[in-house]
Amino acid sequence: MTPPTHGDPGLQPERTSLAWLRTAAVLGAVALGFMRFAPGPGIVVVVIGLLCLAPALYLLLTAGRGHRARVRRFAAGTAAQHWWRNVVVTAAVAVLALAAVVLIVTSS
């Protein structure tokens, strides 16, 4: 079975997939950096870090399947909105930022 093709010279699905991979990699790096450098009780830092690392790992592990699905939908002329991904990544970034501020302020 040959994969579906599309006539987009800019390869929109490819750019979208790569952008999600970069976002997931950076979120994972920030979560790991948070766990390494954030002051405060170790268990709190680890739990917050792991909760924010989970979405990044999910995005990285499902990237191939997601790309193939985007190509199929693009070829069919439909574009599904996965708003929940945006909300989850935004929430993870907000939790990391807020937790870092709270831990830094309370550790002084």
C-alpha positions in Angstrom: 0.0 0.0 0.0 1.5 3.3 -1.0 1.1 6.3 1.4 -1.2 9.1 0.3 0.3 12.0 -1.6 -0.7 15.6 -1.7 0.1 18.5 -4.0 1.4 20.9 -1.4 4.8 22.1 -2.5 5.5 23.5 1.0 4.8 20.2 2.6 2.5 21.6 5.3 2.0 18.3 7.2 5.8 17.9 7.3 6.4 21.3 8.8 3.6 20.8 11.3 5.1 17.5 12.4 8.5 18.9 12.7 7.2 21.9 14.7 5.5 19.5 17.2 8.7 17.4 17.5 10.7 20.6 18.3 8.1 21.7 20.8 8.0 18.3 22.5 11.9 18.2 22.7 12.2 21.6 24.2 9.4 21.0 26.7 11.1 17.8 27.7 14.5 19.6 28.1 12.9 22.3 30.2 11.1 19.8 32.4 14.4 17.9 32.9 16.2 21.2 33.6 13.5 22.1 36.1 14.0 18.8 37.9 17.8 19.3 38.0 18.0 22.9 39.0 14.8 23.9 40.8 15.3 24.5 44.6 12.9 23.1 47.1 11.7 19.7 48.4 13.0 17.0 46.1 9.8 15.0 45.9 7.8 18.2 44.9 10.2 19.1 42.2 10.3 15.6 40.8 6.5 15.2 40.8 6.0 18.5 39.0 8.8 17.7 36.6 7.4 14.3 35.7 3.9 15.7 35.3 5.2 18.2 32.8 7.5 15.7 31.1 4.6 13.3 30.3 3.1 15.4 27.5 6.5 15.8 25.9 7.1 12.1 25.9 3.6 11.4 24.6 4.1 13.8 21.7 7.6 12.4 20.9 6.3 8.8 21.0 3.2 9.4 18.8 5.0 11.8 16.3 5.2 9.2 13.5 1.6 8.1 13.7 0.5 11.7 14.0 2.4 12.7 10.9 0.9 9.9 8.8 -2.6 10.9 10.0 -1.9 14.6 9.1 -0.8 13.6 5.6 -3.9 11.4 5.1 -6.2 14.2 6.2 -4.4 16.8 4.1 -4.7 14.6 1.0 -8.4 14.0 1.7 -9.0 17.8 2.1 -9.9 17.7 5.8 -7.9 19.3 8.6 -8.7 18.1 12.0 -8.2 20.4 15.0 -6.4 18.9 17.9 -6.9 21.8 20.3 -6.3 19.5 23.3 -2.6 19.3 22.4 -2.2 23.0 22.5 -4.0 23.2 25.9 -1.9 20.4 27.4 1.4 21.9 26.3 0.4 25.4 27.4 -0.7 24.0 30.8 2.6 22.2 31.2 4.6 25.3 30.4 2.5 27.4 32.8 2.8 24.9 35.6 6.6 24.7 35.2 6.9 28.5 35.2 4.6 29.0 38.2 6.3 26.2 40.2 9.8 27.6 39.4 8.7 31.1 40.6 7.1 29.7 43.8 10.0 27.4 44.6 12.6 30.1 44.0 10.7 32.7 46.1 10.1 30.4 49.0 13.6 29.0 49.1 15.2 32.4 49.8 
